[in-house]
Each structure stands twice: as C-alpha cells, then as structure tokens.
C-alpha cells in the first residue's frame, strides 16, 4: 500500500513538474479579438489613426536623421501605402474578404506598389528590382494553391521566408537614397503580411491569437515570463559578452522601440515560430515539451546570422528567449503573451545595453 502511494505521489510530482516547464499547456483558444477587430469600421478607425501616427513619426524621424525632403516624402508615402496591407492581417473580417483567388492579386499589389512609390520618387527604380519582387510575390501567393498542405511543403514555406530575410534578398531591391533611410523595411513588411495572409487565409492554420492588441491576461502572462527571463537571460548575455551596459535611452525612444518591436518583430516572429512552427511540431510529434524545446532551438539557430555568422553566443541567448516566449504562448493559448515577453526583453536590451 505504501509503495503504491509513493508511486502515485512520484507520478503526480513529475506531472506537475512537466506542466510547469510547459507553462500548463492549454488547447488552442479562439482568438480573443476586441470587438473593433471584427468589423470593417474598426479597421477604418485603426487605419486613420495609424496614418496620422506614422506621418508624424516619419516626419520626426526624417528630421532626426537629416533625410532631405526629396527622399523623405516618397519613402513616407510608401510606408503609408504599405500600412493598410499590413494592418489587414490583424482583422479576421478583412482577411476573409480577401480569401480565394483575389488573394494573389492582393499580395502582388501589396508587394509592388510601395516599391514603385518609393523608388520612382527617389529616382532609384530598377526593372530588376521589380521583377525580383514580382517573382517573390508570385511564389508566395501560389504556394498553397499549387502545393498540398503537407509537412514537407509547410516546412519549405517557412524555410523560404527565413532564406529571404537572412539572405539579404531585399538589399538588392531597395537601395537607400541617403544614409539613414532604411527602405529595406518595406520589403520585410511586405514579406511578413503576405506570408501571414497565405497561412491564415489559404493554408488555414490556427490563428494562435494573432492580433495587435494583447488582452489583459496576455499582458499578465507575458510580463510574468519576462520576469522569469530576467535572472537567466540577461546574466547569460552578459557572461557571453553578447551585451554590455550602456547609457540609459530616453523614455520616448524606449516607448517607440517597444511599440515597434511589439507590432512588427515580436508579432511576426511569435506567429511564425510559436504560433505556426511550434504548433505543427506538436501535431507531428504529439509531444508538447519536444515541440517547445525544438522550436526554441530552431529560433536560436535562426539568429546565428546576427552581427556576423556564426554568432553562437547570440543564438544561445535567443534560444533562452524562445523558450520563455513559447512557454508564455502555452500558458495563455495565444502568441500575444509571447509578444509581450519578447517586446519587453528587446526593449530592455535596447534601453540599458549595447
């Protein structure tokens, strides 16, 4: 009898430990979108507010970087044109309207139009750049039309996205007209929103809570996992000489970095790694712990190219971040919790370290 009780207690202990490591994995939850996210009216409100904010931020950035008007205004116009395409990914009602054959035309337009506006306006248009963008848009938009939804082709789709980003594909398309004008970001935004639209509208993956506004529980869980990361991740980064202490950044710059990371870097990386890849590995292996660890390792390996290949030190720190972001996603049932953890970590790095 005592042996049986001991065995049951041991099993319960390991079960609780397993759940703690995973973050108490929950089945995928329906996206808890705010009411405005499900209506065209909400999209229009966010579009108008975003245009105003981006216009002000673009003008301030151009003045800060001493970018002349002849270059600043065409580039700003291109970002304002790309914004509604990027914004549409977070609105299910808008995504549904674009599903089907119209999605290919949508992806082509969202990729080419910002390029034409920015490069014609700055006098840097090249037919080779237009062809490269059109080819990429064509491959993305036809991927799941031509190929079946199978693990091999799913992994190849994600590998294509990684290859484009890590291989500097847009560096030969977007040439900065003056120093400080990071026009390659337009290509990155086009790639992100096109890939998200294909995965959500054509591949029909679970949206994993994809959205721009974390819920209250996402903030709480994301903040908790940020606090978990602090005593592990930053000492690790300091010990590996990945970062060092620097001057404290101004509050306004820290706030701008947080919002930019939350809505672009964290949103896209958490969706592709924790929302899509980790979920697929869970389904293929039927092992949530294996999926969490493997996805974290792959996330770290994807950062080998940061500041010179192979940057193993930075990759190890990224693996640690990936683990806590994945665990936050497991506990919340939404990538938006991982977004919060991700954005807080990067913002702290940018605000206190170099």
C-alpha positions as CSV (number, residue, x, y, z in Angstrom):
1,X,0.0,0.0,0.0
2,X,2.8,2.4,1.0
3,X,4.6,1.6,-2.2
4,X,1.5,2.4,-4.3
5,X,1.1,5.7,-2.5
6,X,4.7,6.6,-3.1
7,X,4.4,5.7,-6.8
8,X,1.3,7.9,-7.1
9,X,3.0,10.8,-5.4
10,X,6.0,10.4,-7.6
11,X,3.9,10.3,-10.7
12,X,2.0,13.4,-9.6
13,X,5.2,15.2,-8.8
14,X,6.6,14.6,-12.3
15,X,3.3,15.5,-13.9
16,X,3.2,18.9,-12.1
17,X,6.9,19.5,-13.0
18,X,6.1,18.7,-16.6
19,X,3.2,21.1,-16.6
20,X,5.3,23.8,-15.0
21,X,8.0,23.5,-17.6
22,X,5.5,23.7,-20.4
23,X,3.6,26.5,-18.8
24,X,0.4,24.4,-18.3
25,X,-0.3,23.8,-21.9
26,X,-3.8,24.6,-23.0
27,X,-5.6,23.6,-26.2
28,X,-5.6,26.4,-28.8
29,X,-8.0,29.1,-27.7
30,X,-10.2,31.1,-30.1
31,X,-8.7,34.4,-30.8
32,X,-9.9,36.9,-28.2
33,X,-10.1,39.8,-30.6
34,X,-11.5,43.1,-29.4
35,X,-14.9,43.9,-30.8
36,X,-13.4,46.5,-33.1
37,X,-11.1,43.9,-34.7
38,X,-14.0,42.0,-36.2
39,X,-15.6,44.9,-38.1
40,X,-14.7,46.9,-41.2
41,X,-15.4,50.0,-39.1
42,X,-12.7,49.0,-36.6
43,X,-10.3,48.5,-39.5
44,X,-11.0,52.0,-40.8
45,X,-10.5,53.6,-37.4
46,X,-7.2,51.8,-36.9
47,X,-6.2,52.8,-40.5
48,X,-6.9,56.5,-39.9
49,X,-5.2,56.6,-36.5
50,X,-2.2,54.7,-37.9
51,X,-1.8,57.0,-40.9
52,X,-1.8,60.0,-38.5
53,X,0.8,58.5,-36.2
54,X,3.0,57.2,-39.0
55,X,3.0,60.5,-40.7
56,X,4.1,62.3,-37.5
57,X,6.7,59.6,-36.7
58,X,8.0,59.7,-40.3
59,X,8.5,63.4,-40.3
60,X,10.2,63.4,-36.9
61,X,12.5,60.5,-38.0
62,X,13.4,62.3,-41.2
63,X,14.4,65.4,-39.3
64,X,16.3,63.4,-36.7
65,X,18.3,61.6,-39.4
66,X,18.7,64.7,-41.6
67,X,17.0,63.0,-44.6
68,X,16.2,65.6,-47.3
69,X,12.5,66.1,-48.3
70,X,13.1,64.8,-51.9
71,X,13.9,61.4,-50.3
72,X,11.8,61.5,-47.1
73,X,8.4,62.2,-48.7
74,X,8.4,59.3,-51.3
75,X,9.6,56.9,-48.7
76,X,7.0,58.1,-46.2
77,X,4.3,57.8,-48.8
78,X,5.4,54.2,-49.5
79,X,5.2,53.3,-45.8
80,X,1.7,54.8,-45.6
81,X,0.7,52.7,-48.6
82,X,2.1,49.5,-47.1
83,X,0.4,50.2,-43.8
84,X,-3.2,49.1,-44.7
85,X,-1.9,45.9,-46.2
86,X,0.0,45.1,-43.0
87,X,-2.9,46.2,-40.8
88,X,-5.4,43.9,-42.6
89,X,-3.6,40.8,-41.3
90,X,-4.9,41.5,-37.8
91,X,-8.6,41.8,-38.8
92,X,-10.3,38.5,-39.4
93,X,-13.3,40.1,-41.3
94,X,-10.9,41.8,-43.7
95,X,-8.9,38.6,-44.2
96,X,-12.0,36.6,-45.1
97,X,-13.0,39.1,-47.7
98,X,-9.6,38.7,-49.4
99,X,-9.5,34.9,-49.3
100,X,-9.6,33.0,-52.6
101,X,-8.3,34.0,-56.0
102,X,-8.3,37.7,-55.1
103,X,-5.6,37.0,-52.5
104,X,-2.9,36.6,-55.3
105,X,-3.7,40.0,-56.7
106,X,-3.7,41.4,-53.2
107,X,-0.3,40.0,-52.4
108,X,1.2,41.2,-55.7
109,X,-0.2,44.8,-55.2
110,X,0.9,45.0,-51.6
111,X,4.5,44.0,-52.7
112,X,4.9,46.1,-55.8
113,X,3.1,49.3,-55.1
114,X,5.2,50.5,-52.2
115,X,8.3,49.8,-54.2
116,X,7.1,51.8,-57.2
117,X,6.2,54.8,-55.0
118,X,9.4,54.9,-53.1
119,X,11.8,54.1,-55.9
120,X,10.2,56.2,-58.6
121,X,10.0,59.1,-56.1
122,X,13.7,58.8,-55.3
123,X,14.9,58.0,-58.8
124,X,16.2,54.6,-57.9
125,X,13.7,52.4,-59.8
126,X,15.1,49.3,-61.5
127,X,13.3,46.8,-63.6
128,X,15.4,44.0,-62.0
129,X,14.1,45.0,-58.6
130,X,10.5,45.0,-59.8
131,X,11.0,41.5,-61.3
132,X,12.5,40.1,-58.1
133,X,9.6,41.4,-56.0
134,X,7.0,40.1,-58.5
135,X,8.7,36.7,-58.5
136,X,8.7,36.5,-54.7
137,X,5.0,37.6,-54.6
138,X,4.1,35.0,-57.2
139,X,5.8,32.2,-55.3
140,X,4.2,33.1,-52.0
141,X,0.7,33.6,-53.4
142,X,0.6,30.4,-55.4
143,X,2.4,28.1,-52.9
144,X,-0.7,26.6,-51.3
145,X,-2.7,26.8,-54.5
146,X,-0.2,24.6,-56.3
147,X,1.2,22.5,-53.5
148,X,-0.7,20.4,-50.9
149,X,-0.8,21.2,-47.2
150,X,1.8,18.6,-46.1
151,X,4.6,18.8,-43.6
152,X,7.4,18.9,-46.2
153,X,5.8,21.8,-48.1
154,X,4.9,23.6,-44.8
155,X,8.5,23.5,-43.6
156,X,9.7,24.6,-47.1
157,X,7.4,27.6,-46.9
158,X,8.8,28.7,-43.6
159,X,12.3,28.0,-44.9
160,X,11.7,30.2,-47.9
161,X,10.7,33.1,-45.6
162,X,13.8,32.6,-43.5
163,X,16.0,32.4,-46.6
164,X,14.6,35.7,-48.0
165,X,15.1,37.5,-44.7
166,X,18.5,36.1,-43.8
167,X,19.9,36.1,-47.3
168,X,19.5,39.8,-47.8
169,X,17.1,39.4,-50.7
170,X,15.7,43.0,-50.4
171,X,19.2,44.6,-50.2
172,X,19.4,44.2,-54.0
173,X,15.9,45.6,-54.5
174,X,15.7,48.5,-52.1
175,X,18.7,50.8,-52.2
176,X,18.7,53.6,-49.6
177,X,18.8,57.0,-51.4
178,X,20.6,58.6,-48.5
179,X,22.2,57.2,-45.3
180,X,19.7,56.5,-42.6
181,X,16.8,55.7,-45.0
182,X,16.1,52.1,-44.2
183,X,13.8,51.4,-47.1
184,X,14.5,47.6,-47.0
185,X,12.0,47.5,-44.2
186,X,9.3,47.9,-46.9
187,X,10.3,44.6,-48.3
188,X,10.3,43.0,-44.9
189,X,6.8,44.3,-44.1
190,X,5.5,43.0,-47.5
191,X,7.0,39.6,-46.9
192,X,5.5,39.4,-43.4
193,X,2.0,40.4,-44.3
194,X,1.9,38.3,-47.5
195,X,3.1,35.2,-45.6
196,X,0.7,35.7,-42.8
197,X,-2.2,36.2,-45.2
198,X,-1.3,33.0,-47.0
199,X,-1.0,30.9,-43.8
200,X,-4.2,32.2,-42.3
201,X,-6.4,32.6,-45.3
202,X,-5.2,29.9,-47.7
203,X,-3.4,27.3,-45.5
204,X,-6.0,27.9,-42.8
205,X,-3.6,27.5,-39.9
206,X,-5.0,28.2,-36.4
207,X,-4.5,31.9,-35.9
208,X,-3.0,31.3,-32.5
209,X,-4.3,34.6,-31.2
210,X,-2.7,36.7,-34.0
211,X,-3.5,40.3,-33.4
212,X,-2.1,43.7,-32.5
213,X,-3.7,44.3,-29.1
214,X,-2.8,41.8,-26.3
215,X,-5.6,41.0,-23.8
216,X,-5.3,41.7,-20.1
217,X,-4.3,38.1,-19.5
218,X,-1.7,38.2,-22.3
219,X,-0.1,41.2,-20.6
220,X,-0.1,39.5,-17.2
221,X,1.4,36.2,-18.5
222,X,3.8,38.0,-20.8
223,X,5.1,40.2,-18.0
224,X,5.4,37.1,-15.7
225,X,7.6,35.3,-18.3
226,X,9.7,38.4,-18.9
227,X,10.4,38.4,-15.1
228,X,11.3,34.7,-15.4
229,X,13.7,35.6,-18.2
230,X,15.5,38.5,-16.4
231,X,17.6,36.5,-13.9
232,X,18.6,33.9,-16.6
233,X,18.7,35.6,-20.0
234,X,20.5,38.9,-19.2
235,X,23.2,37.3,-17.0
236,X,23.7,34.8,-19.7
237,X,24.0,37.5,-22.3
238,X,26.4,39.5,-20.1
239,X,28.5,36.4,-19.4
240,X,28.8,35.5,-23.1
241,X,29.7,39.2,-23.9
242,X,26.7,39.5,-26.2
243,X,25.7,42.7,-24.5
244,X,27.3,45.3,-22.2
245,X,25.9,48.1,-20.1
246,X,25.5,51.4,-21.9
247,X,23.8,54.8,-21.3
248,X,20.1,54.7,-20.5
249,X,18.0,55.6,-23.5
250,X,15.5,58.4,-23.4
251,X,11.9,57.4,-22.3
252,X,10.4,58.5,-25.7
253,X,12.8,56.3,-27.6
254,X,12.2,53.4,-25.3
255,X,8.4,53.7,-25.8
256,X,8.9,53.9,-29.6
257,X,11.1,50.8,-29.6
258,X,8.6,48.8,-27.5
259,X,5.7,49.6,-29.9
260,X,7.8,48.9,-33.0
261,X,9.1,45.6,-31.6
262,X,5.6,44.6,-30.3
263,X,3.8,45.2,-33.6
264,X,6.4,44.1,-36.1
265,X,9.3,42.0,-34.8
266,X,7.6,40.2,-31.9
267,X,4.3,39.8,-33.8
268,X,5.8,38.2,-36.8
269,X,8.4,36.1,-35.0
270,X,6.0,34.8,-32.4
271,X,3.5,34.0,-35.1
272,X,5.9,32.1,-37.4
273,X,7.8,30.3,-34.6
274,X,5.4,29.8,-31.7
275,X,2.1,30.1,-33.5
276,X,2.8,28.1,-36.6
277,X,6.0,26.0,-36.2
278,X,5.6,25.0,-32.6
279,X,2.0,24.1,-33.2
280,X,2.9,21.9,-36.2
281,X,5.7,20.2,-34.3
282,X,3.2,19.5,-31.5
283,X,0.9,17.8,-34.0
284,X,3.6,15.9,-35.8
285,X,5.4,14.6,-32.6
286,X,2.4,14.6,-30.2
287,X,4.9,15.9,-27.7
288,X,4.4,19.5,-26.4
289,X,7.7,19.5,-24.5
290,X,9.6,18.3,-27.5
291,X,7.9,21.0,-29.6
292,X,8.7,23.7,-27.1
293,X,12.4,22.7,-26.9
294,X,12.9,22.1,-30.6
295,X,11.2,25.3,-31.6
296,X,13.3,27.3,-29.1
297,X,16.5,25.6,-30.6
298,X,15.4,26.5,-34.1
299,X,14.6,30.0,-33.1
300,X,18.1,30.4,-31.7
301,X,19.7,28.9,-34.8
302,X,17.8,31.4,-36.9
303,X,19.8,34.1,-35.0
304,X,23.2,32.7,-35.9
305,X,23.4,35.4,-38.7
306,X,23.0,38.3,-36.2
307,X,26.1,40.5,-36.2
308,X,28.3,38.1,-38.1
309,X,27.9,34.4,-38.9
310,X,28.1,32.1,-36.9
311,X,27.2,34.0,-33.8
312,X,26.7,31.1,-31.4
313,X,26.7,33.3,-28.3
314,X,23.7,35.3,-29.5
315,X,22.0,32.1,-30.7
316,X,22.2,30.7,-27.1
317,X,20.5,33.8,-25.7
318,X,17.9,33.7,-28.4
319,X,17.2,30.1,-27.5
320,X,16.5,31.1,-23.9
321,X,14.2,33.9,-25.0
322,X,12.4,31.5,-27.4
323,X,11.8,29.1,-24.5
324,X,10.1,31.7,-22.3
325,X,8.1,33.1,-25.2
326,X,7.0,29.6,-26.1
327,X,6.0,28.9,-22.5
328,X,4.0,32.1,-22.3
329,X,2.2,31.1,-25.5
330,X,1.4,27.7,-24.0
331,X,0.0,29.2,-20.8
332,X,-2.0,31.9,-22.5
333,X,-3.1,29.8,-25.5
334,X,-2.2,32.9,-27.6
335,X,1.0,34.2,-29.2
336,X,0.2,37.7,-27.8
337,X,1.5,36.7,-24.4
338,X,4.8,35.7,-26.1
339,X,4.7,39.0,-28.0
340,X,4.7,40.9,-24.7
341,X,7.6,38.9,-23.3
342,X,9.5,39.3,-26.5
343,X,8.9,43.0,-26.7
344,X,9.8,43.7,-23.1
345,X,13.1,41.8,-23.4
346,X,14.2,43.5,-26.6
347,X,13.2,46.9,-25.2
348,X,15.1,46.4,-22.0
349,X,18.2,45.4,-24.1
350,X,17.9,48.5,-26.3
351,X,17.2,50.8,-23.3
352,X,20.0,49.6,-21.0
353,X,22.6,47.7,-23.0
354,X,24.6,47.9,-26.2
